[in-house]
């Protein structure tokens, strides 16, 4: 049974930093492309970043300067460092795993963690 469990969300003030974590179980972690998405109620889930099996990364262009993704295969974990947070970053953040070389249609999703940024 595959599980992706996110943690690290919470309430922060604008300008603060936050680091999200996602720990995977039940899958060969190193064989998956891992990524982060976010969703605001009433809007579509949007891609943030991905970390490929070989360590390559890709970002949503508008977030690249403030967000950084990393992965630790030994810990079966993927992280999202978020800096200089803004009120528009308020959303539920999801971890995802894709067996392909890119996050196109994730095979697995986490349950999400809420990030709220107060201005």
Rosetta blueprint (number, residue, H / E / L):
1 X L
2 X L
3 X E
4 X E
5 X E
6 X E
7 X E
8 X L
9 X L
10 X E
11 X E
12 X E
13 X E
14 X L
15 X L
16 X L
17 X L
18 X E
19 X E
20 X E
21 X E
22 X E
23 X E
24 X E
25 X E
26 X L
27 X L
28 X L
29 X H
30 X H
31 X H
32 X L
33 X E
34 X E
35 X E
36 X E
37 X E
38 X E
39 X E
40 X L
41 X L
42 X L
43 X L
44 X L
45 X L
46 X E
47 X E
48 X E
49 X E
50 X E
51 X E
52 X L
53 X L
54 X L
55 X L
56 X L
57 X E
58 X E
59 X E
60 X L
61 X H
62 X H
63 X H
64 X L
65 X L
66 X L
67 X E
68 X E
69 X E
70 X E
71 X E
72 X E
73 X L
74 X L
75 X L
76 X L
77 X E
78 X E
79 X E
80 X E
81 X E
82 X E
83 X L
84 X L
85 X L
86 X L
87 X H
88 X H
89 X H
90 X L
91 X E
92 X E
93 X E
94 X E
95 X E
96 X E
97 X E
98 X E
99 X L
100 X L
101 X L
102 X L
103 X L
104 X L
105 X L
106 X L
107 X L
108 X E
109 X E
110 X L
111 X L
112 X L
113 X E
114 X E
115 X E
116 X E
117 X E
118 X E
119 X L
